[in-house]
Amino acid sequence: MPESQTVTLQLTGLSCASCVGRAENALRGEPGVIKANVNLATGKAAICFDGSLTDTDRLAQAVSDAGYPAQANQAEDPSTQADSDLWRATLLAAGLALPVFILEMGGHVIPGFHHWVQNSIGTQASNLIQFALTSLLLLGPGRIFYVKGIPSLLRGAPDMNALVALGTAAAYCYSVVATFAPGLLPAGTAHVYYEAACVITVLILFGRLLEARAKGRASSAIRSLLKLQPKSARVEREGRLADIPIPELRAGDILMIRPGERIPVDGTVLDGHSRVDESMISGEPVPLAKAEGAEIIGGTVNGTGALRAQVTRVGANTVLARIIQMVEEAQSTKLPIQGLVDRVTIWFVPAVLVIAALTVTGWLFWGPAPALPLALVAGVSVLIIACPCAMGLATPTSIMVGTGRAAELGVLFRKGDALQRLQEAKVVAFDKTGTLTEGRPELTDLSVAQGIKRDHVLQLAAAAEARSEHPIASAITRAWTGPMPEVARFAALTGLGLSARIDGVDVLIGADRLFDRDTLDLGELRKTGQAWAAQGKTPIYVALDGRAAAVMAVADPVKPEAAQTIATLHEMGLQTALISGDNRATAQAVANQLGVDQVSAEVLPDGKVHALDALREAHGAVAFVGDGINDAPVLASADVGIAIGTGTDVAIEAADVVLMNGDPTGAVAALNLSRRTMRNIRQNLVWAFGYNILLIPVAAGLLHVFGGPLLSPGLAAGAMAFSSVFVVTNALRLRRIRPGGSSPRSTPASLPTQIPKASGA
């Protein structure tokens, strides 16, 4: 078995989709590389490789040799320094380009300006000034295009920098000949195009600056998550309190968390009472009560109470660290839709060079006089306008913003391709217990016989059940909050119920078969219990001193948000299903109450997989939402598995998407995010490909052939920069997505959380 390892490299020099393809090819060409994905939006390469055949250093060297310097384990985000460098380069380039632009183009704005230049400093002096300033600009801030573009051209793998370098060099060199040796050019063609080289450089640098700032905003979700953890923690060691740096904490340390402080790492409360705001982790806006035994999560904010807690997880094992890892992995994933883009862009730049050469040739042979400068303008415009930046940014930027926003809403896409697969779902199937229901039984109804007091029978039943270990017993015990009387005698009746003597009263509690055995008449209580049983509840009868006194109903209550979740999914055009191991009557009752379309009940874990396969065959792709350990097989076999984050680690590890709180409306949010993100990606791809398909012919001079204008290189540079900025800005709209399908926390009338007033009290 190969020793599979993963590493993330931070690359520099990626400027377009062609760069991405060549960096990936360089990595995949190394022995032992199993998979390599390069993300233009983040500048990172995620590599899976056989550690026995290669290592991180060799991989970094391979991609560096391809022209994209790489570093492993980048400790800090380099984007801030890069932004500063781009700002300085753009401002310097603009300062040098402005006089050139004014000298050459001022006459188009100010009448008589050209005559003033000719009469004051002369045309040749003007050309010399433009030459000097343009030379400084191309040797200074514009040098980056030549340093990166020319080597890529010589390697036979031209990228965007090569296109810009060729375009600006052509305009500059032609202008130099026109300035110093005009006799070498045909008569009437000795024009200078210094302003084209300057404007192209400034606009592309400015476009890169806007793009970098927009990409920085796109990755803000990860940065905001990283900022959640404080730098130090107040720890109790050897009887003293000390501020300890977070990296030095270890499991078992005792934390002292003051009111209003951010909780440093995961732990368990030992002392104190407070409410903790976990919205930044789960998206749940209501602070949660914390007391002894409760778990707390690093990065969340303590409320008004002080807490003393024991550290349970540190470092990469904390919930926050796992969230960050999941988001980063999702953002580095390539969606299936990206495959088309990769296949196109790897050949795109060479194709553009061919088109530019054909454009120049066509103008020279068939263009009107003066053909040479017109050919130059058209060729340079084609080179500049056809940059594939927007193609490379279309998919990864949307993924980065979409998954980041999802994390802020408590939805974690563990696998980035789940974004694409989830929006293809036709059916959403749910587990019942713990997913659509609360996951533990509660006393929902109580009816007493004539002359029996409700509180009295509940008190005696709770006291008796407190001795029992049956799950239903705890529901009855929790329903009584008053003092418990002493139990003088207790006996468990296997498979039937229990008997006890409390305060001089003989108490018998159990199913109807217990009372049938003892020939004790249940009267009207039996009809009430049977009606509740038809609703999926479990009826439990109580007798006091040999007389039927009450019937209670215990059920697993439906979560308040479940009905709205199902209704919203129907509004989205999706089928819903319930797949449960519970008995058919209970499962059908829950399905009827919520409006679920199809029910599969009394199925074992393997049977759940078969039920899911049947749904897939009948309707198409299926998303499954579950939380229990027995849901792991079906979560893994679903087209998209969605795990409730309050469930088991096994279920979460088997899922593609994790909902950080126990609210099933998170499934609606996940579907909404998937649909919106994929729609955003399609918009970006249509723009990126449509832009090039439409504007390359325009840049080549198609409009001029029919009497229209010839696109100037400066306008071509502006259009190219705008294209990339448009794609990134469009992706940023995903940050405005609000939680979808949320519903008020109201309880369905058919399952009250408070026990109704007893009849006949």
Secondary structure, DSSP 8 states (H G I E B T S, - for coil): ---EEEEEEEE----SHHHHHHHHHHHHTSTTEEEEEEETTTTEEEEEEETTT--HHHHHHHHHHTT--EEES--S-THHHHHHHHHHHHHHHHHHHHHHHHHHHGGGTSTTHHHHHHHHT-HHHHHHHHHHHHHHHHHTTTHHHHHHHHHHHHTT---HHHHHHHHHHHHHHHHHHHHH-GGGS-TT-----HHHHHHHHHHHHHHHHHHHHHHHHHTHHHHHHHTTS-SEEEEEETTEEEEEEGGG--TT-EEEE-TT-B--SEEEEEE--EEEE-HHHH---S-EEE-TT-EE-TT-EE-SS-EEEEEEE-GGGSHHHHHHHHHHHHHH---TTHHHHHHHHTTHHHHHHHHHHHHHHHHHHHS-SSHHHHHHHHHHHHHHHT-THHHHHHHHHHHHHHHHHHHHTTEEESSTTHHHHHTT-SEEEE-IIIIIB-SS-EEEEEEE-TT--HHHHHHHHHHHHTT--SHHHHHHHHH--S----EEEEEEETTTEEEEEETTEEEEEE-HHHHHHTT---THHHHHHHHHHHTT-EEEEEEETTEEEEEEEEE--B-TTHHHHHHHHHHTT-EEEEE-SS-HHHHHHHHHHHT-SEEE-S--HHHHHHHHHHHHHHHS-EEEEE-SGGGHHHHHHSSEEEEETTS-HHHHHH-SEEESSS-THHHHHHHHHHHHHHHHHHHHHHHHHHHHHHHHHHHHTHHHHTT-----HHHHHHHHHHHHHHHHHHHHGGGG----S-------TTS-SS----TT-
